[in-house]
Amino acid sequence: MVQFNRKLRLPTSAELPCSDDTPVDNENQNFIPNLLLFLLKFIWRKRRDCFFGVDMGIYHTTGVSPFVPVVPDGFLSLGVERHRGGSQRKSYVVWEENGVVPIFVLEVVSRTPGGEYDTKMTIYANLGVLYYLIYNPDYWQRDRHQPFEIYHLVDGKYQLQIGEPYWMPEVGLGIGRAPYQDGELEIETLYWYNQQGVRYLTPEEQLVRYQERFGELPED
């Protein structure tokens, strides 16, 4: 949780831009975080104390200016309202969230390097993001990194973790890679996992399993 100088006049969410308006240059940057969001709505369908943002500006006071956001591809915050004030957020403003910073941040590396391994890593460490995942399926050789790298913040510094799917006890979820069938095309994407390392299924997969088992659709 970030502490603020109460004498400093900070802008409200209504006064701040929603994002940095930087266009994505591959489908994964949109598809992957949105799939994680979609799955989370089913996994935690009864929870109201969490929020998952996609391509949304995070405004904070640990950077060069409270008017300059950092914009991850996806992030998860716990202990906040799912719908703040009964409406949807345009951006995530830390000082309007009682100082609660995201516990998990995702960056999907694109053709144009975006500082995922240096600039943004420093920003997230200073902000206090506990888990930082860099997913780089296409350009990892160029960047001299691994396709899946998850970092844990320890004493203010990120330490690369091993193991996949990787379990995050403070979050209550694991995360890892698995195939996704997109029509005739099979692609790799990210999924949530339980503590036993079992992947959470999509609603479509659950429906297929139900049909395979019972031979009919469930009643509404």
N, C-alpha and C positions, 0 to 999 in steps of 0.2 A: 504494500500500500504506500502510495506516494503522499508525502506531507507537503502542504502549500503555505506560502507566505500570505496570510489573510489580508495584509495591507495592499497586496498587488491586485489590481483590477484585471481580472481575466475575462476574455470574451466568452459569450454564451455560444451554444451549439448553433443557434439561429444566425449568428454573425460569422460563422466559419464555413469555408467551402467543404463540400462532402468528401472530396478526394483530390488527388493531384492531377486528375484528368489525363494521366499517361496511358495511352492505348496499349493493350496486350498484343504480343506478336505471335502467340500460339494458343491453340484451343485449350491446352492443359491448364493454363493460368486461370481460366474460367471454370472449366469442367470439374477439375479435381476439388477445389474448395467448396464448390456448390454441391458436389456429391457428398462430401463430408457433412455439410450443413443439412442436407436432405436426410441422410442417415441418422444424424443426431436428433432430428425432430421425431423420429420413431423410437430410437433407443431411450431417449429421455423425454418422452412425450408428456409425462406427468410433472416434470420439473419446471419451475418458473424462476429459478435462481441462477440462470446461466444465459449466456449470449454468445453466438458464433457470428462473426462478421466476415464478409467477403468483399475484398477490394474496397475497403472502407478506411478513411483517414482516422488515425489515432492521434489526438491532440494531447500533448503532455507538457510538463514544465522542466523536463530534464535535458532538453535539447537547446538549440540556438535561440529559439523563440517559440512561445506558446501558439503563434500563428502558423507555424510550419509543422505539418503532420508527417508521421511516417505511415506508409500505406502498404501493409503486407497483403499477400494474396488471400490469407485467411488467418483468423485468430479466435481464441476462445477465452472468455472471462467467466469466472465463477463468483457467486455471491452478489450478483447484480440482477436487476429485473430483466426478464426476457423481453418485455415490452415496456420500456421506460416511460412512465407517465401515461400508460395506456395507448401509446402510439409507437410507430416505428422510428428508429434512429436514422438520421442522415449521416452522422459521423459518431465516433466514440470519443467523448471528451472526458478525460480522466478526472478532472476536478468536478465534473457533474455526476460522477459515479462513485462518490465518497472515497476517491483516491485509489480505487481498485484497478490495477493494471491487468492486462491479459496474462493468463498463466501459460498459454501455449500460442506460438506464432508459427505460421507456415509461409515459406517462400518457395515458389516454383521458378527455377532458373530458366530464362528465355534466351533467345538468340543474342539479344543485346544485354551484356552483363549489367546487373543492377546493384552491385555492391553487397551482394548477399553474404560474402565471406569476410567482409571487412567493415565497411561503413554501417550497414544495417545491423550487423552483429554487435557493433559497439553501441549503437542506439538502443537495441533491445536489452543488452546487458545493463546499461545505465538506467533504463526504465525499470528493470527488475523482472523481466519475463523469464519464468522458471525453465520452460522448455522451448527450444528453437529448432525447428526442422527445416532443413534445406533439401528440397527434392529436385534432383538434376538428372533426369533420365536421358536427355539428349546431348548435353554439352559437358558431361562430367570429365571426359578425357581432355577436352580443351582447357577446362578449369583446374585439372590435376586434383580432382577430388573424387569421392565416391558418389554414386547416384542417389544414395539415401544416407544422409548424415543428420543425426539428432544430437543436440547439445543440451546439457543440464547446467544451470547456473549454480556455481559453488563459490561462495565468498566473493561474489561480484565478477567472476570470470566463467566463461563457458568451457565445459569439458566435454569432449566428444565421447559419446556412449557407444556401447557395442550391443549386439543382439537385435533380432527382428523377428516378429513384431516386438516393438519396445513398449514395455509397460510403464505408465506414468502414475504412480500411486496417489499423488496429490490431485490428479485429475480424475482418477477412477476409470481410465481408458488406456488401451494400448493402441499403437498405430503401426501400420506396415503396408507392404505392397502386395497386390494380387491382380489377376487378370479381370477384365471387364469386357463383356461381349456387347459391342455397339453395332447392332445389325450383323453384317457379315464380317466386320472387322473386330479382332480381339486386341485390346489395348491394355497397357499396365496402368494402374491407378492406385490411389491410397484408400485404405479402409480403416475403420475402427475395429479393435479386438477386445475381448474380455481378458480377465486376469489369467485364464488358462491358455491363452494364445489362440482362442477360437474366434474366427472372423465373424462379425455381425453381418448377416445377410441383408440384401436389399429387399424391399417388399415384393418385387418381381420374383426374386429367388425363393422367397418364402412361399409365394403362391404356387410356383412350379413344384416345390417339395410337397406341398399339401395335395396337389393334384396327383403326383406320383404315388402318394401314400393312400389317398382315399378315392381317387378317380373322379372327383367332382369338386366344384368350387364351394368355398364356405358361404353360408348364408349371411346376408347383411344383418 
